């Protein structure tokens, strides 16, 4: 993935920033982090996201890491839902919670879930929780250092003026 990205931006005038057209259902959190880090480094954070139709999950994260986002009336940013093992982390956690309640309330009905549960690894729940926390931490950091950086400075300036 990274060699393709590096090749795509090779030879561009990096001082002009980057207009990034995003149309994606999302992807893995580690790849997202690498993409954002590389593009921010190369273009000094001067990246504008253009979402003509949709940017879901990791696509939303990439858009939020940009300096600005341009969208049309029918454009759509999805929830930040990192993928773990090819599945959405939030949905996996919700499914496990529902199964736990079913086993507690109706053990006979819960038997139908046993073959489904056997396909999951024992560490899946922890991996989902960690991926969700990591995605939230990364996006908060990217917003503070990117899109909302000037807003943060404005708030600090206003607080300083009020204090003096």
Protein Blocks (a to p, Z undefined) as FASTA:
>chain_A
ZZmmmmmmgoiafknopadddddebdcfklmmmmmmmmmmmnnopacdddfkbcehjlmm
mmmmpmbdcddfkbccddddddeehiafklmmmmmmmmmmmmmmmmmlmmmmmmmmmmpc
fklmmmmmmmmmmmmmmmmmmmmmmmmmmmmmmmmmmmmmmmZZ
